[in-house]
Amino acid sequence: MTVGSVEIVEVAPRDGLQNEKQPFTTAQKIELIQRMIAAGARRIEVASFVRADRVPQMADAEAVIEGLQVPDEVTTIGLVMNKKGALRALATSVKEIGAVCVATDSFAGRNQGQTSLESAEMAADVVRFARAAGRAAQVTIGAAFGCPFEGEVDPEHVVAIATRIAAADPIEIALADTIGVAVPAQVHALVAAVCAAVTPLPVRVHLHNTRNTGIANAWAAVEAGATTLDASLGGIGGCPFAPSATGNIATEDLLYMLGRSGIATGYDLERTIEAAHWLAGEMDGPLPAVVSRAGPFPNTKA
């Protein structure tokens, strides 16, 4: 594998916080985003434009974006589930729209009240809508590696969805292991298949560490051709609509693995660890990540 760099999208302010029971204030969310920008994040999910009664942590999406001071080189991402959410997002200064579809009918029904194919068409419509408004847009295919309600997901169906979405000309397509069931061989195979189907569109991968395979899956994704990986500071996160969907892969753990492997990310690991310690203090307890507990190696501060 000859990969010089991998882009990391920081998702703690959105996917990280959305499943947390402890309320986070607007000011805390802004502080989290600014700390991650200072640590090197150049693409960051800052909010989702969804129903406040279903995802209370995201009720202040507009206020968070309004309160941010973001350098020109930083891309803020707002997640949307439909055109109504896209309209809200487009009324803010968020730079990129992230649409979502789901790989199975059961999960799509619970998540969006649609079938899998209907959710894919909705996501494609959101991309076209955002592009017409002069905003960049991308799509994540949720439950691409396994469904909490249907179990195994047919890889050919995921490839077919990705191909359908690619026709709407998003800036990238992401594959999400929403419930953390994937293993490296599976990730490599599906990422390679989707990359081949949608080239030259880049493929992003969103992983959860529910069964402790997240970092290994990240390596497999990069080897298979993924150019971007999502990660969440401290390893926090989960999906409110997927049973037992625990945290994302931790940003600091991913940075350590990639950095020690000679792959650049643009992040400062020590500043990321400092941000994780701050976040643990705000959350009044330890976070799932391990590198922020063990420290980097070599440890220049030892």
C-alpha positions in Angstrom: 0.0 0.0 0.0 1.4 3.4 -1.0 -0.8 6.0 0.7 0.8 9.3 1.6 -2.1 10.9 3.4 -5.7 10.3 4.6 -8.3 12.9 5.3 -10.0 12.7 8.7 -13.5 14.1 9.2 -14.1 14.9 12.8 -17.7 13.9 13.8 -17.7 14.3 17.6 -19.9 17.5 17.5 -22.6 15.7 15.6 -22.5 11.9 15.7 -20.4 11.9 18.8 -22.9 14.0 20.9 -26.2 12.9 19.3 -26.6 9.8 21.5 -25.3 11.3 24.7 -27.8 11.5 27.5 -26.0 14.4 29.2 -27.0 17.7 27.6 -24.3 19.7 26.0 -24.7 23.5 25.8 -24.3 25.5 22.6 -21.1 27.0 24.1 -19.7 23.6 24.9 -20.3 22.4 21.3 -18.6 25.5 19.9 -15.7 25.0 22.2 -15.4 21.3 21.1 -15.4 22.4 17.4 -12.8 25.2 18.0 -10.5 22.8 19.9 -10.6 20.3 17.1 -10.0 22.9 14.5 -6.9 24.0 16.5 -5.8 20.3 16.6 -5.9 20.2 12.8 -9.4 19.3 11.7 -10.2 20.7 8.3 -13.6 19.0 7.7 -15.8 18.7 10.7 -19.5 17.7 11.2 -20.8 20.5 13.3 -24.6 19.7 13.6 -27.5 17.9 12.1 -30.8 19.5 11.0 -33.2 17.0 12.4 -36.3 16.9 14.6 -35.5 18.2 18.1 -38.0 15.8 19.7 -36.1 12.8 18.2 -32.5 14.0 18.6 -32.6 16.6 21.4 -28.8 17.1 21.4 -29.0 18.7 17.9 -31.8 21.1 18.7 -29.5 24.1 18.6 -27.9 23.5 15.2 -28.4 27.0 13.9 -27.1 28.6 17.1 -23.9 26.4 17.0 -23.2 27.4 13.4 -23.9 31.1 14.0 -21.5 31.1 17.0 -18.6 29.5 15.2 -15.5 31.3 14.0 -14.1 29.1 11.2 -11.1 29.7 9.0 -11.7 29.7 5.3 -9.8 26.4 4.9 -12.1 24.6 7.3 -15.2 22.9 5.8 -18.2 22.7 8.2 -20.7 19.9 7.5 -24.4 19.8 8.4 -26.2 16.5 8.3 -29.7 16.3 6.9 -32.2 13.6 6.4 -34.5 15.2 3.8 -35.2 18.4 1.9 -36.8 20.1 5.0 -33.5 19.6 6.8 -31.6 20.8 3.7 -33.6 24.0 3.7 -32.6 24.6 7.3 -29.0 23.9 6.6 -28.9 26.1 3.5 -30.2 29.0 5.5 -27.0 28.9 7.6 -23.4 29.3 6.7 -22.6 25.6 6.8 -20.3 24.9 3.9 -21.3 21.3 3.0 -24.5 19.3 3.2 -24.3 15.6 4.3 -27.3 13.6 3.1 -28.1 10.1 4.4 -29.7 7.0 3.1 -29.9 3.5 4.5 -29.0 0.1 3.1 -32.0 -1.9 4.4 -35.8 -1.3 4.4 -36.2 -2.0 8.1 -33.6 0.5 9.3 -34.6 3.0 6.6 -38.2 2.8 7.8 -37.3 3.4 11.4 -34.7 6.1 10.6 -36.6 8.0 7.8 -40.0 6.4 7.3 -38.9 5.1 3.8 -37.7 2.1 2.0 -34.0 1.7 1.3 -34.4 2.8 -2.3 -36.7 5.6 -1.4 -34.0 6.9 1.1 -31.4 6.7 -1.7 -33.5 8.7 -4.0 -34.2 11.3 -1.3 -30.5 11.6 -0.7 -29.8 12.1 -4.4 -32.5 14.7 -4.5 -30.9 16.5 -1.6 -27.6 16.5 -3.4 -29.1 18.0 -6.5 -31.0 20.5 -4.4 -27.8 21.6 -2.5 -25.8 21.8 -5.8 -28.5 24.1 -7.3 -28.1 26.3 -4.3 -24.4 26.5 -4.8 -23.5 24.2 -1.8 -21.3 21.1 -1.8 -23.1 17.9 -0.8 -22.2 14.2 -0.1 -24.1 11.1 0.9 -23.6 8.5 3.6 -25.1 5.0 3.1 -26.0 3.9 6.6 -25.9 0.2 7.8 -23.8 -0.7 4.8 -22.0 -3.5 6.6 -24.9 -4.9 8.7 -28.4 -4.0 10.0 -29.6 -4.2 13.6 -33.0 -5.5 12.3 -32.2 -7.5 9.2 -28.7 -8.8 9.9 -26.5 -9.3 6.9 -26.6 -6.7 4.1 -26.2 -7.8 0.5 -23.0 -6.0 -0.8 -24.4 -5.9 -4.3 -27.4 -3.8 -3.0 -24.9 -1.4 -1.4 -23.0 -1.1 -4.7 -26.3 -0.5 -6.6 -27.3 2.3 -4.1 -23.9 3.9 -4.4 -24.1 3.8 -8.2 -27.6 5.4 -8.2 -26.4 8.1 -5.8 -23.3 8.8 -7.9 -25.5 9.9 -10.8 -26.5 12.9 -8.7 -22.9 14.0 -8.7 -22.1 14.3 -4.9 -18.6 15.2 -3.9 -18.1 11.8 -2.3 -20.0 8.7 -1.1 -19.5 7.3 2.4 -20.1 3.8 3.7 -21.2 3.6 7.3 -20.8 0.7 9.7 -23.6 2.2 11.8 -23.7 -0.6 14.4 -20.1 -1.6 14.4 -20.4 -5.2 13.0 -17.9 -5.1 10.2 -14.6 -6.9 10.0 -11.5 -6.0 7.9 -12.0 -8.5 5.1 -15.6 -7.4 4.7 -14.6 -3.7 4.8 -11.9 -4.2 2.2 -14.2 -6.1 -0.2 -17.1 -3.6 0.0 -14.9 -0.5 -0.2 -13.0 -1.8 -3.2 -16.3 -2.7 -4.9 -17.9 0.7 -4.3 -14.7 2.5 -5.3 -14.7 0.6 -8.6 -18.4 1.3 -9.2 -18.3 5.1 -8.6 -14.8 6.1 -9.7 -13.6 8.8 -9.9 -15.8 9.8 -7.0 -13.9 9.5 -3.7 -15.2 7.0 -1.0 -15.3 7.9 2.7 -15.8 5.4 5.4 -17.6 5.9 8.8 -16.8 3.2 11.4 -18.0 2.4 14.9 -15.9 0.4 17.4 -18.8 -1.5 18.9 -17.0 -4.9 18.7 -13.5 -3.6 18.9 -12.8 -3.9 15.1 -13.0 -0.2 14.2 -9.3 0.6 13.9 -8.5 -2.6 12.0 -11.4 -1.8 9.7 -10.0 1.7 9.1 -6.8 0.2 7.9 -8.6 -2.2 5.6 -10.7 0.7 4.2 -7.5 2.7 3.4 -5.9 -0.3 1.8 -9.0 -0.8 -0.4 -9.0 2.8 -1.6 -10.9 5.0 0.8 -9.5 8.5 0.9 -11.3 9.8 3.9 -12.3 8.4 7.3 -14.7 9.7 9.9 -13.6 9.7 13.6 -14.9 11.1 16.8 -12.8 12.6 19.6 -12.6 10.3 22.6 -14.5 7.6 20.7 -17.9 9.0 21.7 -21.1 8.5 19.7 -23.8 6.2 18.5 -27.1 6.2 16.7 -30.3 6.8 18.6 -32.2 4.6 16.2 -29.9 1.6 16.2 -29.9 -0.7 19.3 -26.4 -1.2 20.8 -24.7 1.2 18.4 -21.9 2.5 20.6 -19.1 4.9 19.8 -17.3 5.9 16.7 -13.6 5.1 16.2 -11.6 7.5 18.3 -9.8 10.3 16.5 -6.7 10.0 18.7 -6.6 6.2 18.2 -6.9 6.6 14.5 -4.3 9.4 14.4 -1.8 7.2 16.3 -2.3 4.2 14.0 -1.9 6.3 10.8 0.9 8.5 12.1 3.0 5.5 13.2 2.4 4.0 9.8 3.8 7.0 8.0 0.4 8.3 6.8 -0.2 12.0 7.2 -3.5 13.4 8.4 -2.8 17.1 9.1 -3.7 16.7 12.8 -1.5 17.3 15.8 -1.9 14.2 18.0 -0.8 15.8 21.2 -3.3 18.7 20.8 -6.0 16.1 19.9 -5.2 14.3 23.2 -5.5 17.6 25.1 -8.9 18.1 23.5 -9.9 14.6 24.6 -8.9 15.3 28.2 -11.0 18.5 28.1 -13.9 16.6 26.7 -13.6 13.9 29.4 -13.8 16.7 32.0 -16.9 18.1 30.4 -18.6 14.7 30.3 -17.6 13.9 33.9 -16.0 10.6 33.1 -13.5 8.5 31.1 -14.0 8.2 27.3 -13.8 5.0 25.3 -10.5 6.0 23.4 -7.3 4.4 24.6 -4.5 6.7 23.2 -5.7 9.7 25.2 -5.2 7.5 28.3 -2.0 5.8 27.3 -0.4 8.7 25.6 1.6 8.9 22.4 4.8 7.0 21.6 7.5 8.2 21.8 6.1 10.3 24.7 8.0 13.6 24.4 6.5 14.8 27.8 7.4 11.7 29.8 
